[in-house]
């Protein structure tokens, strides 16, 4: 699908983007190349290809989910301006 400068201007208007008129043809060429590449990708037969979670087929190393800090709620709430039932009270900001 080839785009021209008028197509780019319409797209820019819909996206609320301001582009220079002198660069519209350059954008049209770039966007046409992108659309052509997408078309090439869509033409590839991927019927028997198994989806991958990562392009390098790597696994993510995860750390153990272990608590490493002690509970200091009482210490932090002691210096808070206002608390109730273990919760911090804050001024109402929305009516």
Biotite code that builds the C-alpha atoms (Angstrom):
import biotite.structure as struc

atoms = struc.array([
    struc.Atom([0.000, 0.000, 0.000], chain_id="A", res_id=1, res_name="UNK", atom_name="CA", element="C"),
    struc.Atom([1.600, 3.216, -1.146], chain_id="A", res_id=2, res_name="UNK", atom_name="CA", element="C"),
    struc.Atom([0.775, 6.444, 0.645], chain_id="A", res_id=3, res_name="UNK", atom_name="CA", element="C"),
    struc.Atom([1.108, 9.929, -0.744], chain_id="A", res_id=4, res_name="UNK", atom_name="CA", element="C"),
    struc.Atom([1.507, 13.310, 0.934], chain_id="A", res_id=5, res_name="UNK", atom_name="CA", element="C"),
    struc.Atom([-2.258, 13.900, 1.140], chain_id="A", res_id=6, res_name="UNK", atom_name="CA", element="C"),
    struc.Atom([-2.726, 10.589, 2.991], chain_id="A", res_id=7, res_name="UNK", atom_name="CA", element="C"),
    struc.Atom([-0.054, 11.609, 5.475], chain_id="A", res_id=8, res_name="UNK", atom_name="CA", element="C"),
    struc.Atom([-1.748, 14.961, 6.036], chain_id="A", res_id=9, res_name="UNK", atom_name="CA", element="C"),
    struc.Atom([-5.079, 13.213, 6.717], chain_id="A", res_id=10, res_name="UNK", atom_name="CA", element="C"),
    struc.Atom([-3.451, 10.780, 9.148], chain_id="A", res_id=11, res_name="UNK", atom_name="CA", element="C"),
    struc.Atom([-1.635, 13.625, 10.890], chain_id="A", res_id=12, res_name="UNK", atom_name="CA", element="C"),
    struc.Atom([-4.897, 15.547, 11.220], chain_id="A", res_id=13, res_name="UNK", atom_name="CA", element="C"),
    struc.Atom([-6.699, 12.528, 12.705], chain_id="A", res_id=14, res_name="UNK", atom_name="CA", element="C"),
    struc.Atom([-3.820, 11.957, 15.145], chain_id="A", res_id=15, res_name="UNK", atom_name="CA", element="C"),
    struc.Atom([-3.752, 15.671, 15.967], chain_id="A", res_id=16, res_name="UNK", atom_name="CA", element="C"),
    struc.Atom([-0.125, 15.919, 14.855], chain_id="A", res_id=17, res_name="UNK", atom_name="CA", element="C"),
    struc.Atom([1.335, 18.964, 13.208], chain_id="A", res_id=18, res_name="UNK", atom_name="CA", element="C"),
    struc.Atom([3.756, 18.185, 10.403], chain_id="A", res_id=19, res_name="UNK", atom_name="CA", element="C"),
    struc.Atom([5.572, 20.458, 8.030], chain_id="A", res_id=20, res_name="UNK", atom_name="CA", element="C"),
    struc.Atom([4.144, 20.366, 4.520], chain_id="A", res_id=21, res_name="UNK", atom_name="CA", element="C"),
    struc.Atom([7.646, 20.078, 3.080], chain_id="A", res_id=22, res_name="UNK", atom_name="CA", element="C"),
    struc.Atom([8.240, 16.830, 5.003], chain_id="A", res_id=23, res_name="UNK", atom_name="CA", element="C"),
    struc.Atom([4.913, 15.166, 4.167], chain_id="A", res_id=24, res_name="UNK", atom_name="CA", element="C"),
    struc.Atom([6.351, 13.321, 1.152], chain_id="A", res_id=25, res_name="UNK", atom_name="CA", element="C"),
    struc.Atom([9.269, 12.002, 3.244], chain_id="A", res_id=26, res_name="UNK", atom_name="CA", element="C"),
    struc.Atom([6.798, 10.701, 5.825], chain_id="A", res_id=27, res_name="UNK", atom_name="CA", element="C"),
    struc.Atom([4.718, 9.139, 3.060], chain_id="A", res_id=28, res_name="UNK", atom_name="CA", element="C"),
    struc.Atom([7.762, 7.291, 1.713], chain_id="A", res_id=29, res_name="UNK", atom_name="CA", element="C"),
    struc.Atom([8.765, 6.066, 5.187], chain_id="A", res_id=30, res_name="UNK", atom_name="CA", element="C"),
    struc.Atom([5.240, 4.932, 6.074], chain_id="A", res_id=31, res_name="UNK", atom_name="CA", element="C"),
    struc.Atom([4.858, 3.187, 2.699], chain_id="A", res_id=32, res_name="UNK", atom_name="CA", element="C"),
    struc.Atom([8.106, 1.291, 3.345], chain_id="A", res_id=33, res_name="UNK", atom_name="CA", element="C"),
    struc.Atom([6.875, 0.259, 6.797], chain_id="A", res_id=34, res_name="UNK", atom_name="CA", element="C"),
    struc.Atom([3.549, -0.944, 5.389], chain_id="A", res_id=35, res_name="UNK", atom_name="CA", element="C"),
    struc.Atom([5.353, -2.867, 2.663], chain_id="A", res_id=36, res_name="UNK", atom_name="CA", element="C"),
    struc.Atom([7.528, -4.584, 5.272], chain_id="A", res_id=37, res_name="UNK", atom_name="CA", element="C"),
    struc.Atom([4.450, -5.478, 7.344], chain_id="A", res_id=38, res_name="UNK", atom_name="CA", element="C"),
    struc.Atom([2.954, -6.997, 4.212], chain_id="A", res_id=39, res_name="UNK", atom_name="CA", element="C"),
    struc.Atom([6.077, -9.117, 3.741], chain_id="A", res_id=40, res_name="UNK", atom_name="CA", element="C"),
    struc.Atom([5.843, -10.304, 7.350], chain_id="A", res_id=41, res_name="UNK", atom_name="CA", element="C"),
    struc.Atom([2.178, -11.205, 6.933], chain_id="A", res_id=42, res_name="UNK", atom_name="CA", element="C"),
    struc.Atom([2.984, -13.264, 3.838], chain_id="A", res_id=43, res_name="UNK", atom_name="CA", element="C"),
    struc.Atom([5.283, -15.615, 5.793], chain_id="A", res_id=44, res_name="UNK", atom_name="CA", element="C"),
    struc.Atom([3.731, -18.992, 6.607], chain_id="A", res_id=45, res_name="UNK", atom_name="CA", element="C"),
    struc.Atom([3.836, -19.399, 10.403], chain_id="A", res_id=46, res_name="UNK", atom_name="CA", element="C"),
    struc.Atom([1.287, -22.216, 10.622], chain_id="A", res_id=47, res_name="UNK", atom_name="CA", element="C"),
    struc.Atom([3.684, -24.788, 12.120], chain_id="A", res_id=48, res_name="UNK", atom_name="CA", element="C"),
    struc.Atom([5.811, -22.364, 14.132], chain_id="A", res_id=49, res_name="UNK", atom_name="CA", element="C"),
    struc.Atom([5.505, -22.623, 17.903], chain_id="A", res_id=50, res_name="UNK", atom_name="CA", element="C"),
    struc.Atom([5.112, -19.204, 19.618], chain_id="A", res_id=51, res_name="UNK", atom_name="CA", element="C"),
    struc.Atom([8.022, -18.104, 21.778], chain_id="A", res_id=52, res_name="UNK", atom_name="CA", element="C"),
    struc.Atom([7.827, -16.111, 24.993], chain_id="A", res_id=53, res_name="UNK", atom_name="CA", element="C"),
    struc.Atom([11.193, -14.487, 24.275], chain_id="A", res_id=54, res_name="UNK", atom_name="CA", element="C"),
    struc.Atom([12.999, -14.005, 20.943], chain_id="A", res_id=55, res_name="UNK", atom_name="CA", element="C"),
    struc.Atom([16.178, -15.535, 22.344], chain_id="A", res_id=56, res_name="UNK", atom_name="CA", element="C"),
    struc.Atom([14.208, -18.371, 23.961], chain_id="A", res_id=57, res_name="UNK", atom_name="CA", element="C"),
    struc.Atom([15.692, -17.344, 27.315], chain_id="A", res_id=58, res_name="UNK", atom_name="CA", element="C"),
    struc.Atom([14.190, -18.005, 30.695], chain_id="A", res_id=59, res_name="UNK", atom_name="CA", element="C"),
    struc.Atom([13.825, -15.344, 33.321], chain_id="A", res_id=60, res_name="UNK", atom_name="CA", element="C"),
    struc.Atom([15.736, -15.936, 36.517], chain_id="A", res_id=61, res_name="UNK", atom_name="CA", element="C"),
    struc.Atom([13.556, -15.207, 39.513], chain_id="A", res_id=62, res_name="UNK", atom_name="CA", element="C"),
    struc.Atom([14.643, -14.595, 43.074], chain_id="A", res_id=63, res_name="UNK", atom_name="CA", element="C"),
    struc.Atom([12.968, -16.459, 45.913], chain_id="A", res_id=64, res_name="UNK", atom_name="CA", element="C"),
    struc.Atom([9.944, -14.680, 47.380], chain_id="A", res_id=65, res_name="UNK", atom_name="CA", element="C"),
    struc.Atom([11.264, -14.355, 50.929], chain_id="A", res_id=66, res_name="UNK", atom_name="CA", element="C"),
    struc.Atom([10.589, -11.495, 53.367], chain_id="A", res_id=67, res_name="UNK", atom_name="CA", element="C"),
    struc.Atom([13.923, -9.844, 54.147], chain_id="A", res_id=68, res_name="UNK", atom_name="CA", element="C"),
    struc.Atom([12.803, -6.938, 56.330], chain_id="A", res_id=69, res_name="UNK", atom_name="CA", element="C"),
    struc.Atom([11.088, -6.941, 59.670], chain_id="A", res_id=70, res_name="UNK", atom_name="CA", element="C"),
    struc.Atom([7.669, -5.367, 60.216], chain_id="A", res_id=71, res_name="UNK", atom_name="CA", element="C"),
    struc.Atom([8.181, -1.753, 61.364], chain_id="A", res_id=72, res_name="UNK", atom_name="CA", element="C"),
    struc.Atom([4.560, -0.564, 61.100], chain_id="A", res_id=73, res_name="UNK", atom_name="CA", element="C"),
    struc.Atom([4.349, 0.588, 64.731], chain_id="A", res_id=74, res_name="UNK", atom_name="CA", element="C"),
    struc.Atom([7.597, 2.546, 64.438], chain_id="A", res_id=75, res_name="UNK", atom_name="CA", element="C"),
    struc.Atom([6.463, 4.343, 61.273], chain_id="A", res_id=76, res_name="UNK", atom_name="CA", element="C"),
    struc.Atom([2.927, 4.983, 62.493], chain_id="A", res_id=77, res_name="UNK", atom_name="CA", element="C"),
    struc.Atom([4.219, 6.464, 65.754], chain_id="A", res_id=78, res_name="UNK", atom_name="CA", element="C"),
    struc.Atom([5.651, 9.427, 63.800], chain_id="A", res_id=79, res_name="UNK", atom_name="CA", element="C"),
    struc.Atom([2.662, 9.769, 61.432], chain_id="A", res_id=80, res_name="UNK", atom_name="CA", element="C"),
    struc.Atom([0.349, 12.754, 62.025], chain_id="A", res_id=81, res_name="UNK", atom_name="CA", element="C"),
    struc.Atom([-2.797, 10.629, 62.211], chain_id="A", res_id=82, res_name="UNK", atom_name="CA", element="C"),
    struc.Atom([-3.532, 6.877, 62.245], chain_id="A", res_id=83, res_name="UNK", atom_name="CA", element="C"),
    struc.Atom([-6.462, 4.660, 63.117], chain_id="A", res_id=84, res_name="UNK", atom_name="CA", element="C"),
    struc.Atom([-6.655, 0.844, 63.336], chain_id="A", res_id=85, res_name="UNK", atom_name="CA", element="C"),
    struc.Atom([-3.244, 0.466, 61.697], chain_id="A", res_id=86, res_name="UNK", atom_name="CA", element="C"),
    struc.Atom([-4.087, 2.757, 58.782], chain_id="A", res_id=87, res_name="UNK", atom_name="CA", element="C"),
    struc.Atom([-2.774, 6.213, 57.903], chain_id="A", res_id=88, res_name="UNK", atom_name="CA", element="C"),
    struc.Atom([-5.429, 8.934, 57.896], chain_id="A", res_id=89, res_name="UNK", atom_name="CA", element="C"),
    struc.Atom([-5.064, 11.635, 55.266], chain_id="A", res_id=90, res_name="UNK", atom_name="CA", element="C"),
    struc.Atom([-7.050, 14.807, 54.611], chain_id="A", res_id=91, res_name="UNK", atom_name="CA", element="C"),
    struc.Atom([-9.966, 14.527, 52.197], chain_id="A", res_id=92, res_name="UNK", atom_name="CA", element="C"),
    struc.Atom([-8.997, 16.042, 48.852], chain_id="A", res_id=93, res_name="UNK", atom_name="CA", element="C"),
    struc.Atom([-12.043, 15.240, 46.719], chain_id="A", res_id=94, res_name="UNK", atom_name="CA", element="C"),
    struc.Atom([-15.501, 16.532, 47.565], chain_id="A", res_id=95, res_name="UNK", atom_name="CA", element="C"),
])
